[in-house]
Amino acid sequence: QVQLEESGGGLVQPGGSLNLSCVGSGSIKIYGMGWHRQAPGKERELVADINTMNIKKYADSVKGRFTISKDNAKNTVYLQMNSLQPEDPAVYYCNAGYDYGGVVRPSSNWGQGTQVTVSS
């Protein structure tokens, strides 16, 4: 099981941008990687994922604003977040999941999360 560590969160104004990183302790090439977020009092929800063929999927709420990508040579998956809105603040978690025929399914393997805060 690869260990995951997120970074890049912080405080940003509405309309601003952040780039989150998730670094694996080993290769992430065989995993379907995903970004999920959880706000206080809310369930954890899928934000975006990327399968082993580099095909990407996004939640409707972030489509057109966020971009997921990965660099297998660096064992890193990224989440570029643009045009951040007041509903986006949450702890963002990286997940190393399964790839079933190109469909990403989350596993129980999570990073510790990175906090994203959007100020008014």
N, C-alpha and C positions, 0 to 999 in steps of 0.2 A: 504494500500500500504506500503510495507516494504521499509525503507530507506537503501541505500547502500553506503558504504564507501570503496574505494580502497586504497591500500598502497603497498609498496614494490618496486616501481619503482626507477630508479636511473641511474647512469652512469656505463657502463661496456665495457670492451674491446671485439673486435670481438672474437667469440668462447667462451665467458664467459656465465654465467648463472645468472638468477634472478628468484625469486619466488614471484609472486604477490598474494595478498590476497584481498578478498572482503567480508566485514562483514555486515550482515544485522541487522537492529534494532530489528527484530523479526525472526520468523521461515522462512526458505527458502525451507522447505521440499516440499511444494505444487507447487513450481515454476520450470520451465525449465530455468536453469541458463546458461548464456553465457558470453564470453569475446569477445569484439570487439575492433578494433583499428582504429585510424584516424591520418594519417600523414598530415602535412601542405599542403594545396591545393588538397588533395585527399578526396574521399568519405570514410565514415566509412564502414569498412568491418568486416565480421564475422571471428573470429580466431578459436574459439572452443565453443561447448556447451555441456551440460550434462542434460539429462532428469531426470524425477522423478524416473525412474527405474535404474539410474546410467549408462545409455548407453551414450557413448561419440562420438562426431563428430568433425572433424578437417578440416580446410582449407588445400588445397594441399600444400600451401606455407610453412606451419609449421608442417606438418605431419612428425612424427618421431623425432621431436625436442622439441615440446611442449606437456605438459600433463595437462589436466584439471581434477580436483577432487573436492570433497566437503566433509564437515563434518557437518552434520545436527545438531549435538549436540552443535556445536560452531557457528551455523548460518553463516558458512563461506564457500566460494568457492575459490579455488586456481588455479593459472596458473603457473606451473613450466616451465620455458623457458631455454632450453639448446642450446648450439651452436649458440648463437645469431649472426646475420649477419647484414651487413650495411643497408639492406632493412627493418629491423625490427623496427627501431626507430619510435615511434608514441606515442600518448596518448592512453592508454589502458583503456577501459571502461567496467564495469560490468553491466549486465542487468538481471533483474528478469522478465522472459517472461512466455508465455503460454506453456502448454504441451497438444497438441492435439493428443491423441492416441499414445504418445511416440515421436512425432515430436515437436521440440522446435521452437516456433515462438517468436521473440523479441517483447517486449512491449515498451511503452514510459517511463518505469521506469528505469532510468540510475543512476549510481553513478557519481561523479564529475570527475573521471579519475585520472590516475597516469602516469607520464611521464617516458618513457623508452628511454634512449640515448645510442647509441653504438658508441664508438670512434675508430679511426683508429690508 
